[in-house]
Amino acid sequence: MGAPWHLSKDNFRKAGIVVRSSNYTLYGDMSARVMRVLADFTPNLEIYSIDEAFLSLGGFEARLEAHARELRRTVLQWTGIPVSVGIAPTKTLAKVANRLAKKDPAAGGVRCLLDEPSQREALAASN
């Protein structure tokens, strides 16, 4: 990790490793597209990093999960990028919920941690 390519290329080729260069311009453009879609789903969007954001979903309490599933479907349709959504009362718990949404195929990419028992269970599982 972090070693110059010319020092490792022969070993990589022998091991059958294929190396591709990154395209940061494309990655940034796709990130901006995803963030524009997310902005359509809330008046309060906090872009946390190039591939992560927090959305305030106040006012959607009666249909949080449905709103999140529509968000996922729309991002995929408009950008071709699958995303996962974690819903919780704090950013830390939302990150835990998001991780669980990614890991559990049965979650369908959305996980809600809105009550204390589900939060405790999720935190215990993430240790």
ChimeraX commands (.cxc) that place a marker at each C-alpha (Angstrom):
marker #1 position 0.00,0.00,0.00 radius 0.5
marker #1 position 1.44,3.33,-1.01 radius 0.5
marker #1 position 4.39,1.76,-2.84 radius 0.5
marker #1 position 5.32,3.07,-6.30 radius 0.5
marker #1 position 3.83,1.07,-9.16 radius 0.5
marker #1 position 7.20,0.38,-10.81 radius 0.5
marker #1 position 8.43,-1.48,-7.70 radius 0.5
marker #1 position 5.47,-3.87,-7.61 radius 0.5
marker #1 position 4.20,-4.22,-11.18 radius 0.5
marker #1 position 5.98,-7.51,-11.93 radius 0.5
marker #1 position 4.60,-9.15,-8.79 radius 0.5
marker #1 position 1.10,-7.85,-9.57 radius 0.5
marker #1 position 1.21,-9.22,-13.12 radius 0.5
marker #1 position 2.45,-12.63,-11.89 radius 0.5
marker #1 position -0.43,-12.73,-9.40 radius 0.5
marker #1 position -2.93,-11.86,-12.12 radius 0.5
marker #1 position -3.86,-8.54,-10.53 radius 0.5
marker #1 position -5.40,-6.02,-12.90 radius 0.5
marker #1 position -4.77,-2.39,-12.02 radius 0.5
marker #1 position -6.92,0.44,-13.30 radius 0.5
marker #1 position -6.30,4.13,-12.88 radius 0.5
marker #1 position -8.89,6.15,-11.00 radius 0.5
marker #1 position -10.96,8.87,-12.60 radius 0.5
marker #1 position -11.48,11.48,-9.90 radius 0.5
marker #1 position -13.21,13.87,-12.29 radius 0.5
marker #1 position -15.86,11.27,-13.10 radius 0.5
marker #1 position -16.17,10.27,-9.43 radius 0.5
marker #1 position -16.71,13.90,-8.44 radius 0.5
marker #1 position -19.27,14.41,-11.21 radius 0.5
marker #1 position -21.22,11.31,-10.19 radius 0.5
marker #1 position -21.11,12.40,-6.55 radius 0.5
marker #1 position -22.55,15.79,-7.51 radius 0.5
marker #1 position -25.33,14.06,-9.44 radius 0.5
marker #1 position -26.24,11.88,-6.47 radius 0.5
marker #1 position -26.21,14.90,-4.14 radius 0.5
marker #1 position -28.56,16.80,-6.49 radius 0.5
marker #1 position -31.02,13.89,-6.37 radius 0.5
marker #1 position -30.77,13.77,-2.57 radius 0.5
marker #1 position -31.46,17.51,-2.39 radius 0.5
marker #1 position -34.83,16.84,-4.06 radius 0.5
marker #1 position -35.82,14.69,-1.06 radius 0.5
marker #1 position -35.18,17.17,1.76 radius 0.5
marker #1 position -34.77,20.89,2.30 radius 0.5
marker #1 position -31.87,20.13,4.67 radius 0.5
marker #1 position -28.95,18.23,3.09 radius 0.5
marker #1 position -25.52,18.07,4.70 radius 0.5
marker #1 position -22.87,16.75,2.32 radius 0.5
marker #1 position -20.46,14.93,4.63 radius 0.5
marker #1 position -17.97,13.62,2.07 radius 0.5
marker #1 position -17.78,12.79,-1.63 radius 0.5
marker #1 position -19.89,9.67,-1.09 radius 0.5
marker #1 position -21.85,10.36,2.09 radius 0.5
marker #1 position -24.55,12.79,3.17 radius 0.5
marker #1 position -26.97,13.38,6.01 radius 0.5
marker #1 position -30.56,14.34,5.27 radius 0.5
marker #1 position -33.00,15.82,7.72 radius 0.5
marker #1 position -36.27,13.99,7.26 radius 0.5
marker #1 position -38.35,16.02,9.67 radius 0.5
marker #1 position -41.95,16.04,8.52 radius 0.5
marker #1 position -41.67,12.59,6.96 radius 0.5
marker #1 position -42.08,10.66,10.24 radius 0.5
marker #1 position -45.26,8.92,9.10 radius 0.5
marker #1 position -43.53,7.50,6.03 radius 0.5
marker #1 position -39.78,7.49,6.70 radius 0.5
marker #1 position -39.06,4.05,5.30 radius 0.5
marker #1 position -41.19,4.58,2.19 radius 0.5
marker #1 position -39.48,7.94,1.60 radius 0.5
marker #1 position -36.05,6.30,1.97 radius 0.5
marker #1 position -36.96,3.52,-0.48 radius 0.5
marker #1 position -38.18,6.09,-3.00 radius 0.5
marker #1 position -34.92,7.99,-2.55 radius 0.5
marker #1 position -32.90,4.81,-3.24 radius 0.5
marker #1 position -34.99,3.99,-6.31 radius 0.5
marker #1 position -34.65,7.53,-7.69 radius 0.5
marker #1 position -30.87,7.73,-7.16 radius 0.5
marker #1 position -30.44,4.38,-8.90 radius 0.5
marker #1 position -32.75,5.37,-11.77 radius 0.5
marker #1 position -31.17,8.79,-12.37 radius 0.5
marker #1 position -27.51,7.91,-11.76 radius 0.5
marker #1 position -27.16,4.14,-11.99 radius 0.5
marker #1 position -25.60,4.13,-8.53 radius 0.5
marker #1 position -27.04,1.92,-5.79 radius 0.5
marker #1 position -27.11,3.61,-2.38 radius 0.5
marker #1 position -28.07,2.51,1.10 radius 0.5
marker #1 position -29.99,4.55,3.66 radius 0.5
marker #1 position -29.72,4.47,7.42 radius 0.5
marker #1 position -32.38,6.26,9.44 radius 0.5
marker #1 position -31.87,7.16,13.10 radius 0.5
marker #1 position -32.18,10.10,15.48 radius 0.5
marker #1 position -28.42,10.88,15.48 radius 0.5
marker #1 position -25.74,10.92,12.80 radius 0.5
marker #1 position -23.75,8.24,14.60 radius 0.5
marker #1 position -26.74,5.91,14.77 radius 0.5
marker #1 position -27.60,6.74,11.15 radius 0.5
marker #1 position -24.11,5.58,10.13 radius 0.5
marker #1 position -24.64,2.33,12.07 radius 0.5
marker #1 position -28.04,1.88,10.39 radius 0.5
marker #1 position -26.50,2.54,6.98 radius 0.5
marker #1 position -23.80,-0.07,7.57 radius 0.5
marker #1 position -26.46,-2.61,8.54 radius 0.5
marker #1 position -28.55,-1.67,5.49 radius 0.5
marker #1 position -25.54,-2.49,3.28 radius 0.5
marker #1 position -24.70,-5.77,4.99 radius 0.5
marker #1 position -28.20,-7.26,5.25 radius 0.5
marker #1 position -29.77,-8.18,1.88 radius 0.5
marker #1 position -33.16,-8.57,3.59 radius 0.5
marker #1 position -33.09,-4.85,4.50 radius 0.5
marker #1 position -33.32,-3.91,0.84 radius 0.5
marker #1 position -30.79,-1.12,1.37 radius 0.5
marker #1 position -32.78,0.69,4.08 radius 0.5
marker #1 position -32.49,0.28,7.84 radius 0.5
marker #1 position -34.33,2.26,10.52 radius 0.5
marker #1 position -33.07,2.50,14.09 radius 0.5
marker #1 position -35.78,4.60,15.66 radius 0.5
marker #1 position -36.44,2.88,18.98 radius 0.5
marker #1 position -34.06,2.12,21.81 radius 0.5
marker #1 position -34.24,-1.70,21.56 radius 0.5
marker #1 position -33.32,-1.68,17.84 radius 0.5
marker #1 position -30.50,0.79,18.55 radius 0.5
marker #1 position -29.08,-1.38,21.34 radius 0.5
marker #1 position -29.27,-4.48,19.16 radius 0.5
marker #1 position -27.57,-2.70,16.25 radius 0.5
marker #1 position -24.79,-1.35,18.44 radius 0.5
marker #1 position -24.20,-4.76,19.99 radius 0.5
marker #1 position -24.05,-6.36,16.52 radius 0.5
marker #1 position -21.54,-3.78,15.25 radius 0.5
marker #1 position -18.94,-4.60,17.93 radius 0.5
marker link #1:1,2 radius 0.2
marker link #1:2,3 radius 0.2
marker link #1:3,4 radius 0.2
marker link #1:4,5 radius 0.2
marker link #1:5,6 radius 0.2
marker link #1:6,7 radius 0.2
marker link #1:7,8 radius 0.2
marker link #1:8,9 radius 0.2
marker link #1:9,10 radius 0.2
marker link #1:10,11 radius 0.2
marker link #1:11,12 radius 0.2
marker link #1:12,13 radius 0.2
marker link #1:13,14 radius 0.2
marker link #1:14,15 radius 0.2
marker link #1:15,16 radius 0.2
marker link #1:16,17 radius 0.2
marker link #1:17,18 radius 0.2
marker link #1:18,19 radius 0.2
marker link #1:19,20 radius 0.2
marker link #1:20,21 radius 0.2
marker link #1:21,22 radius 0.2
marker link #1:22,23 radius 0.2
marker link #1:23,24 radius 0.2
marker link #1:24,25 radius 0.2
marker link #1:25,26 radius 0.2
marker link #1:26,27 radius 0.2
marker link #1:27,28 radius 0.2
marker link #1:28,29 radius 0.2
marker link #1:29,30 radius 0.2
marker link #1:30,31 radius 0.2
marker link #1:31,32 radius 0.2
marker link #1:32,33 radius 0.2
marker link #1:33,34 radius 0.2
marker link #1:34,35 radius 0.2
marker link #1:35,36 radius 0.2
marker link #1:36,37 radius 0.2
marker link #1:37,38 radius 0.2
marker link #1:38,39 radius 0.2
marker link #1:39,40 radius 0.2
marker link #1:40,41 radius 0.2
marker link #1:41,42 radius 0.2
marker link #1:42,43 radius 0.2
marker link #1:43,44 radius 0.2
marker link #1:44,45 radius 0.2
marker link #1:45,46 radius 0.2
marker link #1:46,47 radius 0.2
marker link #1:47,48 radius 0.2
marker link #1:48,49 radius 0.2
marker link #1:49,50 radius 0.2
marker link #1:50,51 radius 0.2
marker link #1:51,52 radius 0.2
marker link #1:52,53 radius 0.2
marker link #1:53,54 radius 0.2
marker link #1:54,55 radius 0.2
marker link #1:55,56 radius 0.2
marker link #1:56,57 radius 0.2
marker link #1:57,58 radius 0.2
marker link #1:58,59 radius 0.2
marker link #1:59,60 radius 0.2
marker link #1:60,61 radius 0.2
marker link #1:61,62 radius 0.2
marker link #1:62,63 radius 0.2
marker link #1:63,64 radius 0.2
marker link #1:64,65 radius 0.2
marker link #1:65,66 radius 0.2
marker link #1:66,67 radius 0.2
marker link #1:67,68 radius 0.2
marker link #1:68,69 radius 0.2
marker link #1:69,70 radius 0.2
marker link #1:70,71 radius 0.2
marker link #1:71,72 radius 0.2
marker link #1:72,73 radius 0.2
marker link #1:73,74 radius 0.2
marker link #1:74,75 radius 0.2
marker link #1:75,76 radius 0.2
marker link #1:76,77 radius 0.2
marker link #1:77,78 radius 0.2
marker link #1:78,79 radius 0.2
marker link #1:79,80 radius 0.2
marker link #1:80,81 radius 0.2
marker link #1:81,82 radius 0.2
marker link #1:82,83 radius 0.2
marker link #1:83,84 radius 0.2
marker link #1:84,85 radius 0.2
marker link #1:85,86 radius 0.2
marker link #1:86,87 radius 0.2
marker link #1:87,88 radius 0.2
marker link #1:88,89 radius 0.2
marker link #1:89,90 radius 0.2
marker link #1:90,91 radius 0.2
marker link #1:91,92 radius 0.2
marker link #1:92,93 radius 0.2
marker link #1:93,94 radius 0.2
marker link #1:94,95 radius 0.2
marker link #1:95,96 radius 0.2
marker link #1:96,97 radius 0.2
marker link #1:97,98 radius 0.2
marker link #1:98,99 radius 0.2
marker link #1:99,100 radius 0.2
marker link #1:100,101 radius 0.2
marker link #1:101,102 radius 0.2
marker link #1:102,103 radius 0.2
marker link #1:103,104 radius 0.2
marker link #1:104,105 radius 0.2
marker link #1:105,106 radius 0.2
marker link #1:106,107 radius 0.2
marker link #1:107,108 radius 0.2
marker link #1:108,109 radius 0.2
marker link #1:109,110 radius 0.2
marker link #1:110,111 radius 0.2
marker link #1:111,112 radius 0.2
marker link #1:112,113 radius 0.2
marker link #1:113,114 radius 0.2
marker link #1:114,115 radius 0.2
marker link #1:115,116 radius 0.2
marker link #1:116,117 radius 0.2
marker link #1:117,118 radius 0.2
marker link #1:118,119 radius 0.2
marker link #1:119,120 radius 0.2
marker link #1:120,121 radius 0.2
marker link #1:121,122 radius 0.2
marker link #1:122,123 radius 0.2
marker link #1:123,124 radius 0.2
marker link #1:124,125 radius 0.2
marker link #1:125,126 radius 0.2
marker link #1:126,127 radius 0.2
view
